[in-house]
Amino acid sequence: MKAKQNVLIAILTILIALMEITGIPSVFFVHVEIADIEPYYFTMMMNFIIIGIISFVYLKKLCPQWKLGFTKVGLVNGLKKYGVIGIVVAFIGFVAFYVGLRPFDKHPSIIKVLVEGVIYHIGVAIVEELYIRGLLLNLIEKIFYNNKNQTLIAVVLSSVIFGLGHILEVMNQPMIIIVSKVIWMIGMGIFLGTVYKKSNNIWIPIIIHFFINVCALPYCFSSFNGYADITLYIVVPMYIVLSGYSLFTIKCK
């Protein structure tokens, strides 16, 4: 029974990942043009809704015993314990982008900033935490159930996959940016995975993930393509330190 459930969770994880990467099926029928907002964002937001519906029905019917952590239990205490770190990380990220993206030569509409800079990232945070932490991390942990370091292994492996999954975002960038992006995302994944396993509440990494993503808001006001060196000098070391702290926290449970 457990083996069957693991296979079903693996299938759902791969399905969600493919849907997020390709935009399928929304890419075939959603093309909304409002103000100066890129149509891509509406396509992906519709896909997030479809992913949510599919995941809810799939888990309820096929894997009703799978615990994701969508609960109120531990939410307040978890936010008190990890929320401050998350806010600090998000703020430093915002500063790094602000410094690296100057001068700001775009003048987007308010609705563009709200949709592309805020609302879209709510969906990103929920979907990515759902399948990276709620599904993949827990699945890896169950696979290594005989290993005393099962949680550590699960957090690291899921974070590496999370990091490698962001390569497509920077494929046209220099190698140093690609490598930096992967390291940065792995560090972020380790932190969010640690928060998730320590709190057993998926809402906490979702909220932190959202705030971290919103730090990219300066991109709405700049035509700069990629990441400035100064941004990488700030963000990458920060996540290396944060991931080291997170791994130490897991080992000292």
Order of alpha helices (4+ residues) and beta strands (2+ residues): alpha-alpha-alpha-alpha-alpha-alpha-alpha-alpha-alpha-alpha
